[in-house]
Amino acid sequence: MTHQPQQLPADHPPVNSGNIAVLLVNLGTPDAPDTKSVKRYLAEFLSDRRVVEIPPIAWQPILRGIILNTRPKKSAHAYSQVWTEDGSPLAAITRAQAEKLQPMLGAPETGGVKVDWAMRYGNPSIQSRIEALMADGCERILLAPLYPQYSGATTATVVDKAAETLGKMRWQASLRTLPPYHDDPAYIGALASDLGAQLDALDFTPEVLLLSFHGMPQRTLELGDPYHCHCRKTARLLEDRLARPDLRILITFQSRFGPAKWLEPATDTTIGLEADAGTKRMAVATPGFSADCLETLEEIAIQGREQFLDAGGEHFATLACLNDRPEGMAMLETIVRRELSGWI
């Protein structure tokens, strides 16, 4: 017997359904490199209890009374040094990743998926994009936090926000989450190929390569967060894959904030110690970042460079993240397709 599709009543409202989506998510950015925008962004970011694990009754007076009255102006200046015609580098690159991934996966009308992007903090928000995808008939969404190494302060808070959004919906989408890919062969291979090419293109031969990951408070490790272990595994696999015995590779952690003890060794401290010890040629890669941002373009490429040269170093290079270059896009397609298995 041939199944006949059920006919909707003539007065039934139009409904979009049956589509599949991928939502790429990265950390976030202010809307503009000015104090007001940065203050708004930092207020959202630093109020997330996944990011600052201090009881609000103790933390909010510090945040509202001190930090948001002093830090935004300094951070706005830093953002102004890396802002582009397309806006925030992180937002522009994440948008480019989504735009390039779309044709790689195919459009919904041809059996593919819709690719969109969001920021965990700032715009476009996760809530706004999930609502838009649902309006486009996307009943199944692969949430793809672009953090290779898992942390409660990054991957988990993306999932939290998506769940909070679904919690307000009567008709929820089915949700999958892209797992951390810190040791995925596709990721390690893309990193090794891309960084190897960048090292070969330098006009000097580095003595030292720093693999600088974003820092986390030491307490997160002690509480069971796997981030530190994921970073070290990425570094070990990458060093093996690069196979450059004449290049000394060090693992460091950047972007310390506040008085608490953070993961060590610190990137800025290591840069200073290496220069003091006579290292003249240094390169820095940031394999924990899927896209270049304030932390790579200002903290490393500007501040790190100045620190190294002022301390006696002679050559310094910051290697770009995978961004939307071919190796990174091929890697993204591989891991996203894997997680879409059974849906497409």
N, C-alpha and C positions, 0 to 999 in steps of 0.2 A: 504494500500500500504506500503510495506517495504521500509524504507529509505536506500538508498545505499550511503555509504560514497564517497565523491568526490575524484577522483583519481588525484593526483598531476602530473603535466607534468614531463616527464622523466628528464628534465634538471633543475627541481626545487631544490634549495639548501635545505639540511636537516634543519628542524626547530624543536627545542625542545619546547614544550608548554603543557599547561594543568595542571601543577603541582602547589602545594601550599607550602608555606614556613612560618616558624616562625623565626624571627631574634631577638635573645636576645641581648640587648645592655646595657652596663654599662659605667661608666664615662670615664675611661681611665688610662693609665699607661705609663711610659717611657719604652723604649725597654731594657734598662739595668740600673743598679744602679750606673751610673757614671755621672759626671757633664755634659758632652756633650749631653747625651741622655735626661737627666732631663731638660736641658736648651731648647732643641728642643720641648719637651712635654709641658713645661710651656709657651713657646712662643705661641703655638697653643691654649692652654687652656685659658690663660689670655688675649688673643686677641679676644676672643669671646665676642661680645657685650651683649649677654645674661648673661654672667658671670660677667663682669665688665661694669656697665652701666654709664661709663664716656665717654664723646666725645673723639674719638681717637686723635684728635689734642692736647688734654690735657693729655691723658693717655699714648699714645705710647712713648713719650719721657721719661716718668717715668719708663715704663716697660723696654724699650730698654737701657736706660741710667743707671738705678739703679738696678731694681729688677732682671733682667736677668744676671747681673754681680755679684750679691751677693747671691741670694737665691738658685740657682742650686747646689752649693757645699754643702750647709747645707741640702738641701732636698735629695741629693744623698747619704749622710751619713745615713739619716733616712731610705731611701729605702734599703740600704745595710744591715740594721739590721733586715729586715723582708723578704728579698729576699730568694727564695727557689730553690731547684734543678729544679723545673718546671718553674722558672722565677717569675714574679710578682704574688703575691697571688691573687690579684683581677682578673687578666687574667686567671690564672690557675683554679680558682674556677668557673668563668663564663664559661670557656670551659667545665669543668666537668658538670656544670648544663645543658649545651646544649647536651652533650654526653649522659647524663642520661635521659633527656627528650625525646630524639629521639625514643628509643624503647617504651616509654610510649604512644607516639602518633602514632606510626606505620610509616612504610616507604611509600613513594609516590606510589610505585608499588602495594601496598596492600591497597590503599585507605587512607593512612595517609598523613603525611606532611614531608618536609625536615626541619630539625632544624639546625640553624647556629647561630653564635655569632659574636659580633663586639664591638669595643670600640668607644666612641664618640670622644675621643682624643687619638692619637697614633694608634697602630696597634693591630688587623686587623681593618681597617677603615670601616665605614658604607658604603661608596661608593664602596669599593672593594668587600664587601660581597653582596651588592644588585646586582652589575654587575655579580658576579659569580652565584647568584641565578637565575637571568634572563637567563644566559647562560645554566643553568640546566633546563630551561623550567618552572620556577616558575613564573606564571603570576599573582598570588595572594600572597601577603606577609603580614603577621601580624607582625608589628613592635612592639616589646615588651621592652620598657624602664624599667629596673629593679629598678625603684624608687617607693616605696610604696606611698610616699607623693609627690604630684605634686609641681613643682616649674618651673618658667620660665627658671631658670639657669640649670635645669636638663632635665626634660621631654621635655620641649618646644624646647630646642636646639637640641635634638635628632630628633624631627620631622622636624625642620628646615633643618638639614643636609640631611635627607632622601629626603625632597622635593627638595633641591638643586641638589641632585644626579639625581632624576627623571627629573628635568628641563633640563638636558643635553641629555636625551634619546629620540629617536624618538618613540620607542616602550616602553611604560611605563608599569610597573606592577600596578595592583590595590592594594591599600594600606589601611590597617586598623591599628589603634594604640591601644595598650592595655591601658585602662584607669588607673589612679591611684587607688591603692587598699588599701589605708590607713585604711579603716573601713570595709573591706570585711571580712565576718565571717570566710572564709577559712584562711585568713592571720592572723587574731587575734587568731583563734584557734591554728594555727601552732605555732605562737609565744608563746602563753601561755603554750602549751604542751612542746615545746622544752626548753624554759627558765625555766619552772618549774622543768624539769628533771635535768637541769644543776645546779639549786640552790640546789636541793636535794642531788646532788653528791658532793657538796663542803664539805671540812673537817672543816668548821666553819659555823655558822649561822649568816648571815649578819644582821646588824641593819638597814642599808639603802641600797636601790637599786636605783641607778641613771639610768634613761632612757635618754641617751645622743643622741641627734639628731645633724646632721651637721648644723652649723650655717648659717645664711643669714644676710645681712645687714638689719637693722631695716627699712630702706627706702623701701625695697621690700614689706614689709607688708603694709606700708602706701600707696603704689602704687596699691594695690589690689591683690598681689600674695597670694594664699590660703595656702602656705606652712606651715606657723605658725599654722594655724587652723587645718590643717591636722595632724600635729605632736601632737598637744594637744588632738585631738580626738583619735588618735592611743593610746596615753598614757592612756587616761581615760578608753577606752574599754579594754585595756590590764590589767590595774589594777583591773577592775571589774572581768575579767576572771581569773586572777591569784588567787583572793580571799585569800590573805594572810594578815590578819589584823595586825599581829605582825611585818610586814615588812613596814618600812616607804619608800614610793616611791616618788622620786623627778624627775621633768622634767628639763633638762638642754640642752644647745647648745654649741657645740665645734667648733674648727678650725677657730677661728677668724683670720682675715687677714686685715692689714692696719689700719688706724686711725679712720675710720668711726664707728659709733655706730652700734653694732650688736645685734641680738636677745639675750635676757637675760632670766634667769640667765646663766652665762657662766659655762661650765663644770669645767674648771680648778679652777675658783674662788670658786665654790661650794665645790669641793674636799678639798680645803684649809680651808674653813670656817667650814666644818663638822669635820675635824681633830682638828681644834682649839677648837671646842665646845665639844670635848671629844668622838666623834664617833671613835670606835676602829675597827669595822668590816664593810667593804663596798664591794658591788658588783656593777658593771657597765654593762648595756646592751645597745646595739646600734640598736634599731629597725628601724631606718631609712636607714640602710645599708642592702642590700640583700646578700652581700658577704664581708668577712673580707678583709681589705685593709690597706693601710698605716695609715689611720685615726683611725682604731680600734687596729691594732697590734702594732703600734709604739706610737701614740699619747696617747692612753688610757692604753694599756697593759704595756708599758714601762714608758713613762713620767708620766702618771697618777698614776701608782703604786709607782714610786719613790717619787712623790710629797706627796702622802698620808702617806707613811711610814716615810718619813723625818719629817713630821709635827706631828708625834706621833701616827698615826694609826698602827694597828697591823696585820690586815688581809685584803687583797685586792684581788678581783677576777674580771677579765674581761670575761664576758660571750660571747661565740661565736655567730656570726650571723647564720641565717638559713643555709646558704651555700648550699651544695648539699646533706645534710642529708635527711633522709626519710620524715620528716615533711615538710621541705621546698620544696622538689620535688613534694610531693603530692599536696601542695598548688599551685605550679606553674602549674601543670597539670590541676587542677580544673579551674583556672582563664583563662588559655590559651584556653582550650577546649571551655569555655563559649564564648570567643571572636571569635572562629573559627566556631561558629554555623552558619549553612547555607552554609559553604564552605566544611565541611566534614560531 
